[in-house]
Amino acid sequence: MTTPTLTRPELTAADRCDRCGAAAQVRAILKGGELLFCGHHARAHEAKLKELSADIQR
């Protein structure tokens, strides 16, 4: 018996960056939830997200 894997839906044009409201390109999944970022803010926060062991989905 296999265990089903939960997947998050693909980002759409309706998904917006949590920092500036631009189109979201990256989803960062943390223990407490998820954050969506545009490319600029994903790059700006990438080091900290990796430090927090975020699952980064592009």
Buried (B, 14 or more C-beta within 10 A) or exposed (E): EEEEEEEEEEBEEEBBBBBEEBBBBBBBBEEEEEBBBBBEBBEEBBEEBEEEEBEBBE
